[in-house]
């Protein structure tokens, strides 16, 4: 799920591994640059195109709406160099992992309140939990 706590998506440049330099493109951004006030262009719009035309339940839409607020907060924040370096924030297409961790590390709870997002996510979880077998997430 796009907003699950286990989602480790990231977009990063300058990664060195196995004697090569690598860049990671984040393909799992559910918003456009304009929706979240990104200062740069996202390299991939895969998820936006994938979700186009989908109709979401009120609970799923609530998660998207609250998630968008956190993405907006992320893109509006000037993070100190320590946080930028630690979470590799050199690209506009940062992933959910980078966004939540950077906002948490920044620690401005007046501007960044995760509680509405958590409430929306919990409401969606409560709706889906009884349906895991019916929807085929787990075998009977």
Secondary structure by P-SEA (a helix, b strand, c coil): ccccccccccccccccccccccccccccccccccccccccccccaaaaaaaccccccaaaaaaaaaaaaaaaaaaaccccaaaaaaaccccccccaaaaaaaaaaacccccccaaaaaaaaaaaaaaacccccccccccc
